[in-house]
Amino acid sequence: MNETEELVKRIAEGIQEKKGKNIVIADLNGTDNSICKYFVICEGNTPTQVAAIADSVSDYVRINAGVKPIAVEGLRNARWVAMDYSDVMVHVFIPEDRVFYNLENLWADAHLTEIPNLD
């Protein structure tokens, strides 16, 4: 497992710490014009849970992988929080915004991996 794959794994674990649901990892390595190597997409039921998931990812990845996000956007409304880890972008949505933006299908040739919910 390379460094980026390890980071993706730690991000997913941080999401699960706060019961983030419907985690999808989009592998963008084989796609043209992608801004990063992976998208990690998930959802929380409320803006409060979305913010808690984002905080958990930040703390968990810093503690377990020694990496901090370059930027975090969207915490004010916490309907869609985007976290930039350079090669990995994390997107934490409330369900209706996730459906609206439909990031999973933005790159048709991306390989998608679904992580089962813990409960």
Buried (B, 14 or more C-beta within 10 A) or exposed (E): EEEBBEBBBBBBBBBBBBBBBBBBBBBBEEBEEBEBBBBBBBBBEEBEBBBBBBBBBBEBBBEBBEBEBEEBEBBEEBBBBBBBBBBBBBBBBBEEBBEEBEBBEEBEEBEEEEBEEEE
